[in-house]
Amino acid sequence: MEDRHSVNSPRRILSFSKRRATGSFVEPDDRASGFGLSGKHGPKPSEVYGFVGSISTVVATVIFFIWAYVPEPWLDAIGISYYPSRQWALAVPAYAMVSIVLALVFYVGLNFMATPPPTSINTIFDDYSRDPVRAVYPEDSDEQPIEPISDIGINTINDLMFNNVQ
C-alpha cells in the first residue's frame, strides 16, 4: 500500500516503532499560505549579510589577537614579515573608546543646548499647542466622533490637581 503523504510531505515524523509513520509536519492550510512546499525557498539577504558579518568579525578578531600577542620570531618563522607596528594594538582600541565617550558627551551637550530653560514659556506652549475644541454632539446618536488631539491647559491641570484637595 502506497503512503498518501509520500509525494507531498517534505519531512516524515520520526518513529522508533516497527510501523512507518503516516503523518507529516505540513498541514494542507500551510501550502496555501506559503509556509509549506509552495513559495520562494532559500535564505533571505539579511540572513546572509548577518552570517557573513558575524563570521568576518570572528576572523578579524582572531587575526587581531594573533598580530597583537604572538611574538615576532614566531610570525617570521611562518613567513609573515610585514605587519603594522605593535603600538597600534593599543592605540586603535584606546582611540575608539575615547571617540565613543566624546561622541556621547557631545550628543548630551547638544541636547542640553537645544532644550529651553525650565523658566521659559516654551516648555509649556509650542507651535503645535491647541485648545480643545468644544463641540456639541447629539446624545441620542450611537456614533460619537473622535475628538481632535489637543493640549490640556495648565490652568485646567492646576484646578484638577490642587483645588479639589480636602
Secondary structure, 3 states (H helix, E strand, C coil): CCCCCCCCCCCECCCCCCCCCCCECCCHHHHHHCCCCCCCCCCCHHHHHHHHHHHHHHHHHHHHHHHHHCCHHHHHHCCCCCCCCCCHHHHHHHHHHHHHHHHHHHHHHHHHHHCCCCCCHHHCCCCCCCCCCCCCCCCCCCCCCCCCCCCCCHHHHHHHHHHCCC
